[in-house]
Amino acid sequence: MGTPGWSARPVLACGEVRTCLLPSFQALDGRAAAQLLRLRADEPVRVSERPNLYALSPDVLTGVDCRLPTSNGAKVRAVGTVAARAALTEGRVLQATACFSAPATGPDTRRPWGHYLVRPGLVEPFGKLPEQAAAEGVLRGGERGELDLGMIAESLLAQLLRHPLLDHKPPFKSRRTHLRWAARRAPRGEGPSLERFTLAEDGLRTVELRLPEETPAAAAAGLCEDLALHDWLLTTVVHMLDNSRLGAVDGPSAVLALRPAVDHLLHLWMPRAHVDRTLGHLWDVLEREPGFTRQWQTLVQRIRDQLAVQAIPLLHEALSSTR
Amino acid sequence: MLVFAASDKGGTGRSVTSANLAYHRALAGDDVCYLDFDFGSPTAAAVFDVPDARQAAEDRGLHSYLVGDVGEPVRIDVWSDTEHRVLRNRPPGSGRLVLMPGDLSGGEFATTEDNLRRCVDLLLRLNSEFDLIVVDLSAGRSYAVDMVLEATSQREMRGVEFRWLVFHRWTRQHVAAAASLVFGKRGIVAGGVARGHEEEALRSVIRFVRAAVPDPESALWSQVSATQSAWMRECDRDLKQLASSHGIGYSLVLGSVPLEPVLQWREQLITDEDVLDSQIANRETWEALSELAGRLTDDKYWEQA
């Protein structure tokens, strides 16, 4: 199929995940989650209830014909489709991902759209793909006129947020996070690896991966959604603790400020729950350094200790009044 | 909560006062976002002392976002980007203070289906992120006013609480003009009702703010003659009467900001340092702003008048 020497096997997969609290007073149950994420009439929403409630939308495609962002200024035009999907965890945390994969080389002319439509989520460069520069370009973010995965994820998120199921009365205010990821092909014979995870300003995180040829982009997207979800939980609870001014103000007000964490967030921690089996172990890297679960447990313990400390005077009061 | 800052005319202190309110709320610990929807003449960059905002908003500001040129409007973290000596030291316990500047080149524009949708998306998104969102609207019955009236009437926005502040100066002309901006034939209430707002509900979320009000009892006027002083008192009394006959009397006033020399000379944030250390600004101004900031979300001041 196609030009000699040109293969559609991808050497690079990139994506961006946006994570936010579902702006609804109550968490959605499985049925409502499926209703929210029903982006296409022809494909169902996948809902799983074990080990936690998780709903994943079908992919929607966006046709693109524009320059790829590159870190070295190389101008590479690319044509194809970007796949976008949304996930809802425990009816509480909403995520939208836009991602694509790209082959090492593509044809020098644009094909009819039918060609691209049968390759969903594949974006073909004109000529040779500068793999490293393109990966770095995506992580850095596109300039105007370049492929902007964040914008595609954002517009999917905006579409979902207009859904009549949502009352826009979130139980607490929180920031979104953006996680950009790029996965280059691992050297032959080597397994998947997580090369780098960075926290940048303004809620931006980046992940660099190396994946064997047979790993589908959707599996990488799933892993990165899982990382983004847990990073968002850490970010949000840390911010909540900062704002509560624990230790600076007395009485129950600081603890009351933490109540939403107890009600809505503490039960969401479950790394790897929906990650492809071949990629689950990449979490180990983050557990060692910086230690995601270690930080989470410390935060949870701190909140529970504060609640306990606040409860002592109440208990005391109750006991003395019964006497 | 969304707070829309409107005014009948320019020069009413709308931008500078609403920026000060945003600042006070952030000091008190709220996460606050200030949107410059004054498309004709964006001033927020100057008030918050963020020169970078002018650069950044060259073509990535709110205007570019609403017309669809960029996917997201630029955000400026005031605490970290300001050149203001005092603001740079973010006080402990304060909330975020984010400015979304307008575009330098952006003028007025008509509300189309697409920019309306973008406006709704933006307000929904900010609502889930910030405790308070202050939207500074261009003066008069501008496109900006129409757009937010339209946006807040959309089904998606039903759960989002919003309030209006109408700023006017304490003169006969301004009092009459402010009343007509809200209750006139082409006013905010009529415009809102035409877009599907319920009249009673809309009326109940509109309050007036009297800006640059000279207080005859203030030390500022202690040197004037007895005749002048009597004349000022009389004017003040007449104005109060006029305001109430226009239907914008005491019960609809959220607060007044006294005439403040610093603000007459320069649009800026009044910091506690200006009041306590350098003493260039009046304590009354600081207190009035602080009180007003508190009343924004105090339901006692928003019960049916």
Contacts between the chains, C-beta under 8 A, distances in Angstrom:
chain1	res1	chain2	res2	distance
A	20	B	128	6.7
A	21	B	128	6.5
A	23	B	124	7.1
A	23	B	127	7.4
A	23	B	128	4.4
A	144	B	70	7.1
A	148	B	71	6.2
A	150	B	71	6.9
A	150	B	72	7.8
A	151	B	71	3.6
A	151	B	72	7.7
A	154	B	71	6.0
A	154	B	72	6.9
A	155	B	71	7.6
A	158	B	121	4.2
A	158	B	124	7.9
A	158	B	125	7.4
A	161	B	121	7.1
A	161	B	124	5.5
A	161	B	125	7.2
A	161	B	156	7.6
A	162	B	120	7.4
A	162	B	121	7.4
A	162	B	124	7.6
A	162	B	156	4.9
A	164	B	155	6.8
A	164	B	156	7.9
A	166	B	156	7.9
A	166	B	159	7.9
A	167	B	158	7.6
A	167	B	159	4.2
A	168	B	124	6.0
A	168	B	127	6.1
A	168	B	128	7.1
A	168	B	156	7.3
A	168	B	157	7.3
A	168	B	158	7.7
A	168	B	159	3.9
A	168	B	160	5.3
A	169	B	159	4.9
A	170	B	128	5.1
A	173	B	31	6.1
A	173	B	128	6.7
A	173	B	129	5.9
A	173	B	130	6.3
A	173	B	131	5.8
A	174	B	128	7.1
A	174	B	129	6.8
A	175	B	129	5.5
A	176	B	125	7.9
A	176	B	129	7.0
A	202	B	75	7.6
A	243	B	29	6.9
A	243	B	95	7.3
A	245	B	29	7.8
A	245	B	93	5.5
A	248	B	92	7.5
A	248	B	93	6.8
